[in-house]
Structures are given as structure tokens and as C-alpha cells.
Amino acid sequence: MQKLQNSVRSEGWSIQVYSGDRRLILSLDASHAWLLGTGIGIGFGIALLGLRGQCQAAQPPSPGESAPLVAPFQVD
């Protein structure tokens, strides 16, 4: 039988959560954390772009223009 040269591999860290009856509930590896961080970063960037767009659209009218009055609720 051939002996393996590098039988122990180190892939970083891993978090595993088990229930009371020893069933695996959650497993979090380093690759999962990178994907989670990337998703949070992309979501934060999209939120900032959306807020910037809202701030530009909600600028008050210039002093020469009168803002039209709009009722907040239409009651019949």
C-alpha cells in the first residue's frame, strides 16, 4: 500500500453547530464567510447608490418656483 505524502490538509477554520440529538444544524467554512462578506459588501454598495439617488431626486425647488400642493390621501 502506498503511503500518502500529505495526508493532513489544513483548510482554515470551520464552525459546526449540532442539535441535542447530534444532528448537524449549521456548518460555516472559510469559503462561506468570504461569500457572506462579499454579499454584504455588494448589498451595502447598492443601498448607498439607492440613497444617493433619492437624495438627488428630493432636492427642494428653487426660490423662484412654487411647489405644487398635493394631498397626502385621496378621500372620496
MMTF fields as JSON, N, C-alpha, C and O atoms, coordinates in Angstrom:
{
  "mmtfVersion": "1.0.0",
  "mmtfProducer": "UNKNOWN",
  "numBonds": 303,
  "numAtoms": 304,
  "numGroups": 76,
  "numChains": 1,
  "numModels": 1,
  "chainsPerModel": [1],
  "groupsPerChain": [76],
  "chainIdList": ["A"],
  "bondAtomList": [4, 2, 8, 6, 12, 10, 16, 14, 20, 18, 24, 22, 28, 26, 32, 30, 36, 34, 40, 38, 44, 42, 48, 46, 52, 50, 56, 54, 60, 58, 64, 62, 68, 66, 72, 70, 76, 74, 80, 78, 84, 82, 88, 86, 92, 90, 96, 94, 100, 98, 104, 102, 108, 106, 112, 110, 116, 114, 120, 118, 124, 122, 128, 126, 132, 130, 136, 134, 140, 138, 144, 142, 148, 146, 152, 150, 156, 154, 160, 158, 164, 162, 168, 166, 172, 170, 176, 174, 180, 178, 184, 182, 188, 186, 192, 190, 196, 194, 200, 198, 204, 202, 208, 206, 212, 210, 216, 214, 220, 218, 224, 222, 228, 226, 232, 230, 236, 234, 240, 238, 244, 242, 248, 246, 252, 250, 256, 254, 260, 258, 264, 262, 268, 266, 272, 270, 276, 274, 280, 278, 284, 282, 288, 286, 292, 290, 296, 294, 300, 298],
  "bondOrderList": [1, 1, 1, 1, 1, 1, 1, 1, 1, 1, 1, 1, 1, 1, 1, 1, 1, 1, 1, 1, 1, 1, 1, 1, 1, 1, 1, 1, 1, 1, 1, 1, 1, 1, 1, 1, 1, 1, 1, 1, 1, 1, 1, 1, 1, 1, 1, 1, 1, 1, 1, 1, 1, 1, 1, 1, 1, 1, 1, 1, 1, 1, 1, 1, 1, 1, 1, 1, 1, 1, 1, 1, 1, 1, 1],
  "groupList": [{"groupName": "MET", "atomNameList": ["N", "CA", "C", "O"], "elementList": ["N", "C", "C", "O"], "formalChargeList": [0, 0, 0, 0], "bondAtomList": [1, 0, 2, 1, 3, 2], "bondOrderList": [1, 1, 2], "singleLetterCode": "M", "chemCompType": "L-PEPTIDE LINKING"}, {"groupName": "GLN", "atomNameList": ["N", "CA", "C", "O"], "elementList": ["N", "C", "C", "O"], "formalChargeList": [0, 0, 0, 0], "bondAtomList": [1, 0, 2, 1, 3, 2], "bondOrderList": [1, 1, 2], "singleLetterCode": "Q", "chemCompType": "L-PEPTIDE LINKING"}, {"groupName": "LYS", "atomNameList": ["N", "CA", "C", "O"], "elementList": ["N", "C", "C", "O"], "formalChargeList": [0, 0, 0, 0], "bondAtomList": [1, 0, 2, 1, 3, 2], "bondOrderList": [1, 1, 2], "singleLetterCode": "K", "chemCompType": "L-PEPTIDE LINKING"}, {"groupName": "LEU", "atomNameList": ["N", "CA", "C", "O"], "elementList": ["N", "C", "C", "O"], "formalChargeList": [0, 0, 0, 0], "bondAtomList": [1, 0, 2, 1, 3, 2], "bondOrderList": [1, 1, 2], "singleLetterCode": "L", "chemCompType": "L-PEPTIDE LINKING"}, {"groupName": "ASN", "atomNameList": ["N", "CA", "C", "O"], "elementList": ["N", "C", "C", "O"], "formalChargeList": [0, 0, 0, 0], "bondAtomList": [1, 0, 2, 1, 3, 2], "bondOrderList": [1, 1, 2], "singleLetterCode": "N", "chemCompType": "L-PEPTIDE LINKING"}, {"groupName": "SER", "atomNameList": ["N", "CA", "C", "O"], "elementList": ["N", "C", "C", "O"], "formalChargeList": [0, 0, 0, 0], "bondAtomList": [1, 0, 2, 1, 3, 2], "bondOrderList": [1, 1, 2], "singleLetterCode": "S", "chemCompType": "L-PEPTIDE LINKING"}, {"groupName": "VAL", "atomNameList": ["N", "CA", "C", "O"], "elementList": ["N", "C", "C", "O"], "formalChargeList": [0, 0, 0, 0], "bondAtomList": [1, 0, 2, 1, 3, 2], "bondOrderList": [1, 1, 2], "singleLetterCode": "V", "chemCompType": "L-PEPTIDE LINKING"}, {"groupName": "ARG", "atomNameList": ["N", "CA", "C", "O"], "elementList": ["N", "C", "C", "O"], "formalChargeList": [0, 0, 0, 0], "bondAtomList": [1, 0, 2, 1, 3, 2], "bondOrderList": [1, 1, 2], "singleLetterCode": "R", "chemCompType": "L-PEPTIDE LINKING"}, {"groupName": "GLU", "atomNameList": ["N", "CA", "C", "O"], "elementList": ["N", "C", "C", "O"], "formalChargeList": [0, 0, 0, 0], "bondAtomList": [1, 0, 2, 1, 3, 2], "bondOrderList": [1, 1, 2], "singleLetterCode": "E", "chemCompType": "L-PEPTIDE LINKING"}, {"groupName": "GLY", "atomNameList": ["N", "CA", "C", "O"], "elementList": ["N", "C", "C", "O"], "formalChargeList": [0, 0, 0, 0], "bondAtomList": [1, 0, 2, 1, 3, 2], "bondOrderList": [1, 1, 2], "singleLetterCode": "G", "chemCompType": "PEPTIDE LINKING"}, {"groupName": "TRP", "atomNameList": ["N", "CA", "C", "O"], "elementList": ["N", "C", "C", "O"], "formalChargeList": [0, 0, 0, 0], "bondAtomList": [1, 0, 2, 1, 3, 2], "bondOrderList": [1, 1, 2], "singleLetterCode": "W", "chemCompType": "L-PEPTIDE LINKING"}, {"groupName": "ILE", "atomNameList": ["N", "CA", "C", "O"], "elementList": ["N", "C", "C", "O"], "formalChargeList": [0, 0, 0, 0], "bondAtomList": [1, 0, 2, 1, 3, 2], "bondOrderList": [1, 1, 2], "singleLetterCode": "I", "chemCompType": "L-PEPTIDE LINKING"}, {"groupName": "TYR", "atomNameList": ["N", "CA", "C", "O"], "elementList": ["N", "C", "C", "O"], "formalChargeList": [0, 0, 0, 0], "bondAtomList": [1, 0, 2, 1, 3, 2], "bondOrderList": [1, 1, 2], "singleLetterCode": "Y", "chemCompType": "L-PEPTIDE LINKING"}, {"groupName": "ASP", "atomNameList": ["N", "CA", "C", "O"], "elementList": ["N", "C", "C", "O"], "formalChargeList": [0, 0, 0, 0], "bondAtomList": [1, 0, 2, 1, 3, 2], "bondOrderList": [1, 1, 2], "singleLetterCode": "D", "chemCompType": "L-PEPTIDE LINKING"}, {"groupName": "ALA", "atomNameList": ["N", "CA", "C", "O"], "elementList": ["N", "C", "C", "O"], "formalChargeList": [0, 0, 0, 0], "bondAtomList": [1, 0, 2, 1, 3, 2], "bondOrderList": [1, 1, 2], "singleLetterCode": "A", "chemCompType": "L-PEPTIDE LINKING"}, {"groupName": "HIS", "atomNameList": ["N", "CA", "C", "O"], "elementList": ["N", "C", "C", "O"], "formalChargeList": [0, 0, 0, 0], "bondAtomList": [1, 0, 2, 1, 3, 2], "bondOrderList": [1, 1, 2], "singleLetterCode": "H", "chemCompType": "L-PEPTIDE LINKING"}, {"groupName": "THR", "atomNameList": ["N", "CA", "C", "O"], "elementList": ["N", "C", "C", "O"], "formalChargeList": [0, 0, 0, 0], "bondAtomList": [1, 0, 2, 1, 3, 2], "bondOrderList": [1, 1, 2], "singleLetterCode": "T", "chemCompType": "L-PEPTIDE LINKING"}, {"groupName": "PHE", "atomNameList": ["N", "CA", "C", "O"], "elementList": ["N", "C", "C", "O"], "formalChargeList": [0, 0, 0, 0], "bondAtomList": [1, 0, 2, 1, 3, 2], "bondOrderList": [1, 1, 2], "singleLetterCode": "F", "chemCompType": "L-PEPTIDE LINKING"}, {"groupName": "CYS", "atomNameList": ["N", "CA", "C", "O"], "elementList": ["N", "C", "C", "O"], "formalChargeList": [0, 0, 0, 0], "bondAtomList": [1, 0, 2, 1, 3, 2], "bondOrderList": [1, 1, 2], "singleLetterCode": "C", "chemCompType": "L-PEPTIDE LINKING"}, {"groupName": "PRO", "atomNameList": ["N", "CA", "C", "O"], "elementList": ["N", "C", "C", "O"], "formalChargeList": [0, 0, 0, 0], "bondAtomList": [1, 0, 2, 1, 3, 2], "bondOrderList": [1, 1, 2], "singleLetterCode": "P", "chemCompType": "L-PEPTIDE LINKING"}],
  "groupTypeList": [0, 1, 2, 3, 1, 4, 5, 6, 7, 5, 8, 9, 10, 5, 11, 1, 6, 12, 5, 9, 13, 7, 7, 3, 11, 3, 5, 3, 13, 14, 5, 15, 14, 10, 3, 3, 9, 16, 9, 11, 9, 11, 9, 17, 9, 11, 14, 3, 3, 9, 3, 7, 9, 1, 18, 1, 14, 14, 1, 19, 19, 5, 19, 9, 8, 5, 14, 19, 3, 6, 14, 19, 17, 1, 6, 13],
  "groupIdList": [1, 2, 3, 4, 5, 6, 7, 8, 9, 10, 11, 12, 13, 14, 15, 16, 17, 18, 19, 20, 21, 22, 23, 24, 25, 26, 27, 28, 29, 30, 31, 32, 33, 34, 35, 36, 37, 38, 39, 40, 41, 42, 43, 44, 45, 46, 47, 48, 49, 50, 51, 52, 53, 54, 55, 56, 57, 58, 59, 60, 61, 62, 63, 64, 65, 66, 67, 68, 69, 70, 71, 72, 73, 74, 75, 76],
  "secStructList": [7, 7, 7, 7, 1, 7, 7, 7, 7, 7, 7, 7, 7, 3, 3, 3, 3, 3, 7, 6, 6, 1, 7, 3, 3, 3, 3, 3, 3, 2, 2, 2, 2, 2, 2, 2, 2, 2, 2, 2, 2, 2, 2, 2, 2, 2, 2, 2, 2, 2, 2, 2, 2, 2, 2, 2, 2, 6, 7, 7, 7, 7, 6, 6, 1, 7, 7, 7, 7, 7, 7, 1, 1, 7, 7, 7],
  "xCoordList": [0.844, 0.0, 0.891, 1.898, 0.502, 1.278, 0.949, -0.204, 1.946, 1.756, 1.526, 2.247, 0.532, 0.247, 1.279, 1.659, 1.727, 2.743, 2.146, 2.675, 1.082, 0.438, -0.974, -1.939, -1.088, -2.4, -3.251, -4.478, -2.621, -3.363, -3.376, -2.328, -4.574, -4.71, -5.276, -6.202, -4.728, -5.228, -5.98, -5.375, -7.286, -8.103, -8.648, -9.657, -8.026, -8.508, -9.398, -9.118, -10.462, -11.33, -12.698, -13.054, -13.445, -14.786, -15.594, -15.111, -16.809, -17.725, -18.881, -19.518, -19.146, -20.249, -21.133, -20.642, -22.45, -23.414, -24.293, -24.859, -24.396, -25.182, -26.358, -26.291, -27.437, -28.59, -28.331, -27.28, -29.288, -29.133, -29.009, -28.373, -29.609, -29.516, -28.395, -28.434, -27.418, -26.195, -26.44, -25.758, -27.4, -27.626, -27.033, -27.176, -26.377, -25.743, -26.807, -27.652, -26.762, -27.713, -27.086, -27.72, -25.838, -25.2, -23.719, -23.072, -23.184, -21.753, -21.278, -21.802, -20.294, -19.767, -18.268, -17.507, -17.85, -16.439, -15.91, -16.67, -14.612, -13.992, -14.534, -14.716, -14.794, -15.324, -16.724, -17.083, -17.516, -18.844, -18.741, -19.529, -17.78, -17.607, -17.211, -17.67, -16.358, -15.99, -17.207, -17.375, -18.046, -19.249, -20.214, -20.817, -20.363, -21.23, -20.709, -21.487, -19.422, -18.828, -18.972, -19.246, -18.788, -18.961, -20.403, -20.645, -21.36, -22.77, -23.139, -23.889, -22.615, -22.889, -22.294, -22.934, -21.079, -20.434, -21.198, -21.387, -21.637, -22.398, -23.741, -24.173, -24.401, -25.684, -25.528, -26.374, -24.454, -24.193, -23.951, -24.437, -23.206, -22.956, -24.232, -24.427, -25.104, -26.379, -27.254, -27.915, -27.256, -28.041, -27.528, -28.325, -26.212, -25.658, -26.019, -26.338, -25.968, -26.362, -27.839, -28.201, -28.688, -30.113, -30.378, -31.213, -29.67, -29.847, -29.341, -29.941, -28.258, -27.738, -28.729, -28.91, -29.368, -30.376, -31.592, -32.164, -32.006, -33.15, -32.83, -33.683, -31.629, -31.242, -31.22, -31.612, -30.778, -30.746, -32.154, -32.414, -33.062, -34.422, -35.258, -36.242, -34.902, -35.718, -35.214, -35.508, -34.47, -33.988, -35.151, -36.037, -35.158, -36.268, -36.241, -35.187, -37.406, -37.444, -36.699, -36.52, -36.279, -35.565, -36.529, -37.742, -36.03, -36.905, -37.884, -38.942, -37.59, -38.499, -39.677, -40.7, -39.555, -40.623, -41.479, -40.973, -42.78, -43.653, -43.928, -44.207, -43.844, -44.069, -45.565, -46.338, -45.994, -47.424, -47.877, -47.159, -49.071, -49.623, -50.311, -51.15, -49.952, -50.516, -51.071, -50.388, -52.325, -52.94, -52.279, -52.063, -51.952, -51.3, -52.225, -51.761, -53.539, -54.504, -55.66, -56.128, -56.122, -57.288, -58.518, -58.654, -59.424, -60.627, -61.809, -61.984, -62.616, -63.797, -65.015, -66.105],
  "yCoordList": [-1.173, 0.0, 1.239, 1.295, 2.233, 3.468, 4.388, 4.497, 5.026, 5.978, 7.368, 7.786, 8.074, 9.428, 10.393, 10.304, 11.316, 12.274, 13.33, 13.56, 13.945, 14.989, 14.535, 14.94, 13.71, 13.175, 14.177, 14.075, 15.143, 16.135, 17.438, 18.01, 17.9, 19.164, 20.211, 19.942, 21.376, 22.477, 23.438, 24.088, 23.53, 24.39, 25.575, 26.154, 25.945, 27.087, 26.648, 25.656, 27.377, 27.125, 26.648, 26.801, 26.08, 25.608, 25.65, 25.252, 26.127, 26.161, 25.227, 25.344, 24.298, 23.358, 23.412, 23.363, 23.514, 23.575, 22.335, 22.028, 21.626, 20.396, 20.572, 21.366, 19.83, 19.842, 18.869, 18.231, 18.764, 17.892, 16.428, 15.669, 16.008, 14.601, 14.378, 13.419, 15.249, 15.143, 15.176, 14.488, 15.965, 16.194, 17.549, 18.523, 17.596, 18.827, 19.845, 19.571, 21.014, 22.085, 23.094, 23.508, 23.488, 24.547, 24.255, 23.822, 24.489, 24.352, 25.598, 25.935, 26.284, 27.513, 27.347, 27.203, 27.366, 27.252, 28.623, 29.586, 28.703, 29.967, 30.455, 31.658, 29.54, 29.954, 30.546, 31.474, 30.006, 30.565, 31.988, 32.858, 32.218, 33.544, 34.559, 35.701, 34.146, 35.053, 35.411, 36.571, 34.446, 34.724, 35.618, 36.523, 35.372, 36.208, 37.644, 38.584, 37.82, 39.162, 39.878, 41.077, 39.143, 39.731, 40.174, 41.255, 39.352, 39.713, 40.925, 41.788, 40.995, 42.159, 43.421, 44.473, 43.316, 44.464, 44.947, 46.15, 44.017, 44.386, 44.993, 45.979, 44.412, 44.964, 46.359, 47.221, 46.597, 47.923, 48.928, 50.057, 48.526, 49.415, 49.766, 50.919, 48.785, 49.043, 49.975, 50.861, 49.773, 50.641, 52.081, 53.019, 52.263, 53.616, 54.289, 55.477, 53.529, 54.1, 54.489, 55.522, 53.681, 53.996, 55.232, 56.062, 55.358, 56.541, 57.795, 58.862, 57.68, 58.835, 59.288, 60.487, 58.336, 58.671, 59.332, 60.239, 58.899, 59.509, 60.918, 61.802, 61.145, 62.48, 63.467, 64.62, 63.052, 63.938, 64.24, 65.355, 63.279, 63.482, 64.301, 64.912, 64.335, 65.003, 66.404, 66.907, 67.04, 68.391, 69.372, 69.226, 70.369, 71.336, 72.202, 72.386, 72.733, 73.585, 74.895, 75.322, 75.508, 76.781, 77.862, 77.679, 78.995, 80.03, 80.637, 81.105, 80.655, 81.234, 80.335, 80.815, 79.047, 78.101, 77.842, 77.782, 77.691, 77.302, 75.807, 75.286, 75.148, 73.706, 73.427, 74.053, 72.508, 72.187, 71.476, 70.644, 71.818, 71.2, 69.896, 69.859, 68.861, 67.541, 66.985, 66.981, 66.513, 65.924, 64.581, 63.796, 64.305, 63.02, 61.839, 60.757, 62.01, 60.926, 61.443, 62.562, 60.633, 60.988, 60.394, 59.172, 61.246, 60.789, 61.089, 62.224, 60.085, 60.28, 60.538, 60.727],
  "zCoordList": [0.0, 0.0, 0.0, 0.705, -0.805, -0.896, 0.273, 0.691, 0.775, 1.862, 1.267, 0.361, 1.774, 1.299, 1.862, 3.03, 1.018, 1.448, 2.398, 3.486, 1.992, 2.798, 3.144, 2.497, 4.145, 4.483, 5.271, 5.265, 5.949, 6.73, 5.958, 5.657, 5.642, 4.921, 5.857, 6.624, 5.792, 6.602, 5.691, 4.839, 5.865, 5.031, 5.813, 5.411, 6.893, 7.652, 8.787, 9.46, 9.001, 10.129, 9.656, 8.488, 10.565, 10.284, 11.574, 12.634, 11.476, 12.622, 12.307, 11.26, 13.221, 13.046, 14.281, 15.409, 14.061, 15.159, 15.073, 14.024, 16.195, 16.256, 17.204, 18.142, 16.961, 17.862, 19.016, 19.076, 19.92, 21.076, 20.721, 21.453, 19.599, 19.2, 18.181, 17.41, 18.183, 17.382, 15.879, 15.12, 15.455, 14.033, 13.666, 14.405, 12.536, 12.08, 11.684, 10.832, 12.306, 12.012, 11.048, 10.078, 11.319, 10.552, 10.413, 11.367, 9.232, 9.003, 8.277, 7.215, 8.835, 8.254, 8.036, 8.993, 6.776, 6.412, 6.02, 5.916, 5.805, 5.411, 4.073, 3.884, 3.146, 1.842, 1.98, 1.256, 2.91, 3.147, 3.695, 3.324, 4.567, 5.155, 4.081, 4.106, 3.136, 2.051, 1.209, 0.831, 0.914, 0.13, 0.899, 0.321, 2.192, 3.018, 3.05, 2.89, 3.251, 3.274, 1.944, 1.907, 0.845, -0.487, -0.699, -1.237, -0.284, -0.424, 0.401, -0.056, 1.619, 2.468, 1.835, 1.828, 1.308, 0.661, -0.564, -0.746, -1.403, -2.601, -2.208, -2.803, -1.212, -0.754, -0.181, -0.417, 0.571, 1.122, -0.001, 0.061, -1.021, -2.157, -2.903, -3.288, -3.111, -3.793, -2.955, -3.495, -1.629, -0.755, -0.805, -0.823, -0.825, -0.909, -2.226, -2.254, -3.316, -4.606, -4.609, -5.17, -3.993, -3.916, -3.073, -3.43, -1.953, -1.108, -1.807, -1.675, -2.538, -3.262, -4.327, -4.541, -4.992, -5.998, -5.387, -5.99, -4.199, -3.523, -3.07, -3.155, -2.594, -2.127, -3.282, -3.105, -4.449, -5.603, -6.102, -6.555, -6.031, -6.517, -5.545, -5.961, -4.272, -3.268, -2.925, -1.841, -3.816, -3.539, -3.6, -4.442, -2.719, -2.715, -3.973, -4.582, -4.362, -5.562, -5.309, -4.169, -6.389, -6.278, -5.79, -5.9, -5.25, -4.672, -5.661, -5.239, -6.951, -7.933, -8.258, -8.745, -8.0, -8.327, -7.098, -5.978, -7.317, -6.206, -6.315, -7.394, -5.2, -5.184, -5.264, -4.539, -6.123, -6.192, -4.916, -4.362, -4.47, -3.275, -3.661, -4.562, -2.984, -3.266, -1.958, -0.933, -2.006, -0.811, -0.533, -1.457, 0.743, 1.048, 0.849, 0.49, 1.073, 0.894, 0.074, 0.283, -0.86, -1.643, -0.986, -0.92, -0.494, 0.187, -0.714, -1.158, -0.985, -1.852, -1.015, -1.553]
}
